[in-house]
Amino acid sequence: MHRFSRVKSVLIWCLVLVAVVIAAPNLLSEAQRSKLPAWLADSRVVLGPDVQGGSHLLLQIERADIVKDRLERTVAGVRGRLREANIRYTGLTGTDQDITVKITDAGQVDAAVNALSALTATTKGGWFGGSVQNVSLQKGADGQLSLRISNDSIDEGIAAAQMQSLPAVERRIAGLGIADFSVRADSDDRIDVKTLGSVDAERLKNILSEPAQLSVRMIDESMSGQQALAGRWPATSEVLYSLDDPPVPYLVDRTDFVTGKNLVDVQAVADGQGDAVAITYKLDAEGAESLAQKTRQNIGRHLAILFDDQVMAAPLINAPILDGTGTVPVSFSADGANDLALMLRSGALPATLTTVEERTVSPALGAESKRAGVIAGFVAVILVTGLMFAFYRKLGIIAGISLVLNLLLILAVLSVIGATLTLPGLAGIVLIIGMAVDANVLVYERIREEAKAGQSFADAIDKGFSRAFVTILDANVTIVIAAIILYYLGSDAVRGFAVTLVAGILTTVFTTFTLTRWIVVTWLHRKHPRHLPRDVHTGIFDHANIRFMGIRRYTFTVSAALSILAMAGFATFGANLGVDFAGGSVVEVKAKQGTADPDDIRARLSDLNMGDIAARRLADPSTALVRIQAQGGGENAEQSAMTLLRQELGDDYDVRSAQVVGPAVSGELTRAATLGILGSLAVILLYIWLRFEWQFAIGAIIATLHDIILTLGLFVLTGMEFNLMSVAAILTVIGYSLNDTVVVYDRMRENLRRYPKMPLPILIDASINQTLSRTVLTAATTLLALAALCLFGGEAIRPFAFVMLFGVAVGTFSSIYIAAPVLIAFKLRPDALDDDQNKKVAEPGTSPGNPAV
């Protein structure tokens, strides 16, 4: 047995050593990491955009562009196939997904249907390898044919466009000189883009949004653009507008003979004075041959060089262009021409990419947030370790050592899984500092109880760790459930918090039952103590005999009244919804000189007709927070408002952070948050129902609803912004509150077996008193960590920490005064009489407040 213990100890410390090696690069500077082997230098947590600065954009493929493309191709297909079959037709038109055409000779209708069969044929695709009919066709009266492009066909087009867009987006970002970025598909029609470091968000959005589809056609000079608009123009041509302001109409052939795919190289050039800007191009062999042939045949006519179906230039053909190279003057600035060249070099996008969500943080603000989070973490470690030392002395020092090793393990786990550490993730680590000692307190208090019951100190340690395991597992499962649901809420920042929380809980359980246990057992074998150290001071709770259930009617009444007021306030006034749920923009700006002037900011932005503008100065007098209401014009309207803000304030203010959420994303986040809270309650209810009796599950849910309602009331009372981090705080409060409730319930279940005839109110009081030291200490350590986060964690994370402070306090109260009395109301023990009639009914040799254990 001793040999097995030694082998196990070696394995544990080897694992710890590996974890330390993996975590070490996170604690080194860039210069120090460069001296490490590549495999080790890369083993580190990636800092998110909100910690090191950068932009997170969510781009959505414009469905209208795919519909337009499919419509044009289908109309062209109908025209071509009817002409090939020599079938006369008239009135060929298309709108949205519908095309109509009238066959002139009614006797040729069946022949027309047969000619169009290639368009209406089914193709493989859809679910489970099924077939998709791209176009449906119906015959009407008088030779009328109606075709409709199916939604499945459009969806396939969007999926194909998403895949085609990914490499082009990557090339455009790389072309900007941004080295650290990621691009991935998101859902069915979106692309998720993250860039790290300093970036011009407006320029980035502009470059990524444009399809940049280049084509060269001929100008139809049979009539001018204005004449075409005033009458009818040939079916082989169409009217397109120039990029000028105001735009000029041109009648242009529909046939491309050179496209962006033929480009080999594109560069922007300027003259010596920088007044004129042009684009130089070089075509591949196919494009050069097509251009040479077309220009040779059309000397004296005009080319139409199109950019996204707008006439960028209409040069006169003076001579054939034989070498596939040339220069095209453009009416752009030098920066605009460079961006145009970059887009053309990178390849065209199949559709416009609209920014539906933007979250940008400047490197300076990211560095400040990271520094504040690290300081909050150090303060939390000192406070929590100090409290544990004050109560447990030597055992408190062991808990402190375990806490530091636990933090290294968290870093190692996050490094191995390649997690991105966001600002909420930093907050999660600080929160874990407070919660990590929870398991130590449970074990230490269990050891005290076993020792008091007459066990030898060695046996008390062994049984203390063993019997605390199930309680710790039950208590932490509720938080893991809440964290897993948090992960699926859709925001990267909240996901970072959830990942950190789960990693911290897993490493905490591992540390407690391996490292902490090994250190305690080693101390036991070396020092041979015969009893619990006398300098452990948690015995002050041993003689507690508080009649918690004696005032349950009063606490229930007060809690019910506060809950009703909170619900009434929420229904009447509502919460101050942030941009995550209401849409709009929130921008932090910093004055380039002097202090920020909120009144001036409001006045200047109000002149831009963007609706309600809110601005307030932050703790730093040079900074201000600006809120722009949702614009109501879709995703592009939100981005236009952000562009106007940057243009209006750019001379006097630097944008430190920006959050822009369009209506599509805000609606999705609202649904996800609602389902997340309801889902967590349902899953936790099921778990507690399976682990305990049904009354325990009902009591836990009622107590949790009490915590949620009062926390929502806090938002109504204070007017704090309710955003995704608020939902994260509520879900964490749910997990924490149930953590505390489960520990009390676990002791109640144990006492129910031990004292089958004890009246339920007395048994509940005894159970709460027995776990009072754990409740007080774990609440205190968590509150200390949250207080450090609130005071030192920075402006961005302070509201989250404040809500958590309130929630932990309320959760601790509800574990005692809500979750426990519900068991009496639902008759957990039906044959138990009221405590007022059975004050003397208890096990011989015990007191109601502290039964033998």
C-alpha positions, 0 to 999 in steps of 0.5 A: 500500500505504501509502495502504491502511494509512492508511485501515485505521488510520483505520478501526481508531481510529474503531472504537476511538473508538466503543467508548470512547464506548459504554463510557464511561457504564459508568464514570460516576456516575448524576448524570453519566449523566443529563447525557448523551443518552438513547441514550448514557446507556442504553448500559451493562452491566446489573449483575446481582442478585448485583452490585447486589442483588436477587432471581432467582426461577424459578417453575414452574406447578403441573401439578396445578392445570391437571389439576384445572381440566381435570378439573372442566371435563370433569366439568361438561361430561359432566354438562351434555351428558348432562342436555341429552340427557336421558340418565340416569346415575349415579356420575359421578366424576373422579380425576386425569385419569380420569372415569367415569360409568355410563349407567343405561339400557344402550340409551342408551350410544350416544346418550351417546357421541354427546352427549359427542362434543364433548368427545372431538373433536380440536383443532389443535395439537401438533407440525407443526400436527398434531391433539390429542385432548383427551379419549379415551372408552372403553365398558365393560360395563354402560353404564360410560363411561371418559374420560381427559384426554390429556397433550397437553391438559394440556401445552397448558393449561400453555403457555396458563397460562404466557402468561397468567401473564406480564402478571399477574406483571409487574403484581404486581411493578410494584405493589410499587413495584419499578422495575427488573425483568424477567419472561420465559418459561423452558422449557415451564412456568416463569417467570423473574423478576429484580428489582434493588435492595432487595426483601423476597424472602419477600413477593415470593414470596408475592405471585407464588405465589398464583393470587388467583382471586376468585369470589362464590357463594351459601352452600348453606344446605340443610345446614351444612358439618359435616352435609355432611361427615357425609353426602351433599350436593347435586351442585350444591354442594361443601364448601370451607373458610375461611381461619380457623385452624382452618378452618371447612367451608362448603357452597357452590354451584358456580356463580360469578356474580361473578369477579375479572374483574369487578373494577374497583378493589380497595383495603385500608382500616383503621379509625382504630386499625388494629385492623380491616382490610377490602377495598373493591371496585368492580365493572364493569357486568356484575358489578354487575348480577349482584351486584344481581340475586343479592342482590335475590333472596336477602335473608337468605341468605349470600354466599360470597366465595372466594379461591383456593377458600377462603371468605374471608368469608360476609356476610349479605345484609341488602339488595340491593347495587345499585351494585357497590361494597362493603366486605368485612372480612378477618382479615388484617394491614394488610400482608396486606390490602394484598398481597391488594388488590394481587393482586386488582388485578393479575389472577388467575393460572391456576395456582399458581406454585411457587418452584423456585429462589431466589437473593437478594443484599442491596444491601449485599453486592452493593456489597461484591462489586462493589467487591472485583471492581473492586479485584481487576481493578485489582491484576491489571492492575498485576501483569500490566502490571508483569510484561510491562514487566519482560520486554519493556520498550517492547513490554510498555508496548504490551501494557499499552496494548492491555490497557486498550483491550481492557477498554474494548472488552469493556465496549463489546461487553457494552453493545451486546449488553445483557449482564448483568454478574454476579459471575462475569462480573466474575471473567471480566474479571479472568481475561481480564486475565491471559489477554489478554497470551497473544496478545501473548507469542505474537506477541512471541516469534514476532518474536524467533524470526524476527529470530534466524533472520536476518530484518530487524526489519521483516520479523520483525514482519510474519511474527511477527504473520502466523504467530502468527495460526493458533496464537492462533486454534487456542488460543482456539477451545478456550476459546470452545468451553468458554465456549459450553457453559458458557452452556447450563448453565442458571445466569444467574451462569455464563452471565454468566461465559461471555458475558464470557469469549467477549467477552474472547477476541474483543476480545483477538484483535481488539486483538492483530492491529489495535491492537497491530500498529498501535502496533508498526508505528507505533513501527517507522516512527518510530524505525526500530529495526534489531533487537529492543530489547536490553532484552527479557529473555525470551532467558533461555529461548533456551538452555534444553535441558531433557530433558522426555521423559527423565523422562516415565516418572516423571512419568507414574507419579506423575500416574497414582498421583495420578489413581488416588488422586483417583478413589478418594477421589471414589468413596469420600468424594465431593465436598461437593455444593453446593445447585446439585446437592444441593438445599437452602438456603445463607444468609449472615446478618449479626448486627445487633449484635456477632458471629455465633454459629454454635452458637446459629444451629445450635441455634435452627434444629435445633429447627425439625426441618429436618434437618442444619444447618451454620453457620460464621463467615466472615472478617467476624466478624459474618457467618455462612454457614448450610447447610440440607440438602434437605428431601425434600418437594418444592419447597414444602418448600425454600421453607418451610424458608427462610421458617422461617429468616427468621422464626427469625433475623430479630430478630437477623440480616439475610439478606445472600444466600440460595440455595434450590434445589429438587429439580427444578432441582438434578437439571437442573443436575446433568445439565446440568453432566455433559453440559456437561463431556462435551460440551466434551471431545467437541467439543474432541476433534473440533476438534483431530482435524480441525486435527491428527492423531488422536494429538494429539486423544487426547493432548489429551483424556488431558491434559484428563482428568488435569486434571479428575481432579486438580481433583476430587481437590482438592475431595475433599481440601479439602472445598470446596463443589462447585457450578456455579461449580466446574463453570465453573472446571473447564470454564475449566481445560479450555479454558486447558489445551488453549490451552497444549497447542495452542500446544505441539502447533502447534510440534510439527506445524511441526517435524515438517514441518521435521525429518522424521528427528528422533526424536520424543522429541528433537523434542518436547523441542525444541518444548517448549523453543522455546515455554517462554518463552510457557508460563512467561509466560502461566502467570505472567500468568494466575496473577497475575490469579487470585491478585489475584482470590483475595486481593481478589475477595471471599468469594463468588468466592474458591473459584472463583479458588482452583480456577482457580489449581490448575487453571492450574498442573496444566494447564501441567504436563499440557501438557508431561508428559502431552499430549506423552508420549502422542504417543510412546505412540501412535507419532505417528512410527512410524519414529522410534526411541527417543531413547536410541538416536538421540541423535545423529540431528538436522538438521545445524547444530542442537541437539536443544533449540533447532533452527533456525527 
